[in-house]
Amino acid sequence: MRSIWNGAISFGLVSIPIKLVNATESHSISFRQIHLADGGRIRYRKVCELDGEEVPGAEIGKGYEEADGSVIPITEEDLAQLPLATAKTIEIMSFVPAEEIDPLQMDAAYYLAANGATAAKPYTLLREALKRSRKVAIAKYALRGRERLGMLRVVDDVIAMHGLLWPDEIRVPEGVAPEAEVTVRDAELDLADALMATLGEVELASLHDDYRDAVEAMIAAKAGGAFEPAEATSEPAGGQVIDLMAALEKSVRAAKASRGEGGAQAGAGEGAEAAADADAESGGGAGAEVTPMRRRAAGRKTSAAPKAVGGKKSTAASAKKTAAAAKTTSKKRSTTAKSAPAKATATKSTATKSASGRTASGRSGSASVKSTASRSSSGKSAAAGSTSAASTKKAGTAAGARKAAATPRKRTSA
């Protein structure tokens, strides 16, 4: 790495030659100004206001402008005569705990590298002293024409220096805090603590600039001629009326879901969240305000509709009527078979056929009764099924009697 400043660390009577190296670098993408008509570069030229001519760098000096607009020329010789003890020296003034340094004072960061073999021993001594004391060194140094304040600390095996702003360069935060009196409940603090615990910690090395990646991808696509701009989606501006408790609860569940925790609990309270979201989307105004929102009461359970049993009753009744009709038919058939003359062969055969057909009809009727009874799931349908079975049994007995009566008897010879 290229050094930007050479000097020495003044540690009491110990002098440590060092080189100053930038510890950070900017990865932001820079753009050139161009002429939209032809794409030509737009450059700024240094032009004198009096004669309107461009002035080269060798003819440009420094000057201080007074309040009345007059300019006082300042030369490099004038600046060199000023008593600046830290022009080439980082002068350590004291050692303090790192907690005493306000992060607001932090500025640019640099690495201090030992300059030469003779600097290795005192450099290592200072580094180990800082490690053991667990303190940082406060120092003064001069860079780019001005005296600055710095903080030295150990990073791995290297001494790093952070530029610090002077205490009078830190502005007092007047008028920044909310002026209205706001009361925060313990329940809200508990939810905030739960959200902080759920989010946990993050590996800073894993963070990167997503916007820069998108800009680089867009430049590459335009260079290849295949870039299609996407429609930008923007949320409506303005204040929103929110339910702070619902927002915290939703944030905790979302954080747990992103980490694969609380799968069954993630859907709890979605009704209240939906109400809060709906109110938040419809709300608006000059500024956001916290509004307590009522929870929706759970809906009452509706009583179950009474079971329809009329169809089953009618089915059982029709089964009983069918069984009774079959029983009556069987009795009639039995009477007809007994009254038929034994000697008339034609009448006997006809009666036999008729009885057979009627018997088949009776069996078919019994089968329909059985099928009707089997479709019923109630106790009455089962009773109808047993009645049908009894009717079928009686019909079979009657048919057997008719068959025996219709059979011709053999005549005995005299």
HELIX and SHEET records of a PDB file:
HELIX    1   1 GLY A   57  GLU A   59  5                                   3    
HELIX    2   2 GLU A   76  ALA A   80  1                                   5    
HELIX    3   3 ALA A   98  GLU A  100  5                                   3    
HELIX    4   4 PRO A  103  GLN A  105  5                                   3    
HELIX    5   5 ALA A  117  ALA A  119  5                                   3    
HELIX    6   6 ALA A  120  SER A  133  1                                  14    
HELIX    7   7 PRO A  167  GLU A  169  5                                   3    
HELIX    8   8 ASP A  186  LEU A  199  1                                  14    
HELIX    9   9 LEU A  204  SER A  206  5                                   3    
HELIX   10  10 ASP A  210  GLY A  224  1                                  15    
HELIX   11  11 LEU A  244  SER A  258  1                                  15    
HELIX   12  12 GLU A  270  SER A  282  1                                  13    
HELIX   13  13 GLY A  310  SER A  339  1                                  30    
HELIX   14  14 THR A  345  ARG A  375  1                                  31    
HELIX   15  15 GLY A  379  ALA A  406  1                                  28    
SHEET    1   A 8 SER A   3  PHE A  11  0                                        
SHEET    2   A 8 VAL A  14  ASN A  22 -1                                        
SHEET    3   A 8 MET A 106  ALA A 114 -1                                        
SHEET    4   A 8 VAL A 158  LEU A 164 -1                                        
SHEET    5   A 8 ARG A 146  VAL A 155 -1                                        
SHEET    6   A 8 LYS A 135  LEU A 143 -1                                        
SHEET    7   A 8 THR A  89  PRO A  97 -1                                        
SHEET    8   A 8 SER A   3  PHE A  11  1                                        
SHEET    1   B 2 LYS A  62  GLU A  65  0                                        
SHEET    2   B 2 VAL A  71  ILE A  74 -1                                        
SHEET    1   C 2 VAL A 241  ILE A 242  0                                        
SHEET    2   C 2 GLU A 289  VAL A 290  1                                        
END                                                                             
